[in-house]
Amino acid sequence: MATAASTAWAQTDDLPFDGPYVGVSIGGAFQSNDTGSSILFDRNLDGRFGDTITTAAGANAFAPGFCGGAANTNAPAGGCRGDKDGVDFAVRAGYDKQIGNAVIGVLAEFGKADIRDSVSAFSVTPASYTLTRELKHNGRLAARGGYAFGRTLIYGTGGFSWGRVKNSFATTNTVNVFTGNGNSTVTGYNVGGGIQHKLSRAISVGVEYLYTDLKDDDFRLRVGPGLNTPATNAFIQGNAQGTDFARSDDRFRYQAVRATLTYGF
């Protein structure tokens, strides 16, 4: 009797992490502090950023400085709004193979991390200039490996990430004309880990942490002359084509903590 009961329990508890699965994840995405972020300038349009924009009198036109957020007014005294953190959602599909207690697998995800990141500059005019980027959608291809304790799996994961970034611009400058080169596709990597527990042979729940680092260095903003822009305008003096803007921080980084639900076949 005891042996039969023990065997039945073992069969009930023997739920390997093996085979294909689909699932969803939902949680929160969080960005790090952008202290030190700024806007860089290419004054002579040679593709090298780091030039100083000067007034007709030779002073630094951006002496008021920068902030790692979206400007509230045309001067630093008005402050800046912080970057937006939000919901992280994805659908996933993958395949695991369990050998003894070891589990290895691959997975693909597609979803959206609802985050927005801005940086602003202030000129002596006074005027503010804000570059903003946000993820429209994103995905990853990753491997994972871990150790199973009965129905529970502890694992690490990492791989390739990509995203589609929406770029936008806002300014209180009404003299110049501003032209951006549109949205951009970014790539990078992800790394993290989690815990997954089987409620039944098919259904699993878990908690996962993921760090994502995307290289975002494609967006450029051209500041050119308007209909009535004087030749002494800081952006076009000596070069009628204008000046290019770029962000100093060319990495779009964020962390996510999410709950997972999967169905295995």
Secondary structure, 3 states (H helix, E strand, C coil): CHHHHHHHHHHHHCCCCCEEEEEEEEEEEECCCCCCCCEEEECCCCCCCCCCCECCCCCECCCCEEECCEECCCCHHHCEECCECEEEEEEEEEEEEEECCEEEEEEEEEEEECCEEEEEEEECCCEEEEEEEEEEEEEEEEEEEEEEECCEEEEEEEEEEEEEEEEEEEECCCCCEEEECCCEEEEEEEEEEEEEEECCCCEEEEEEEEEEEEECCCCCEEEECCCCCCCCCCCCCCCCCCEEEEECCCEEEEEEEEEEEEEEC
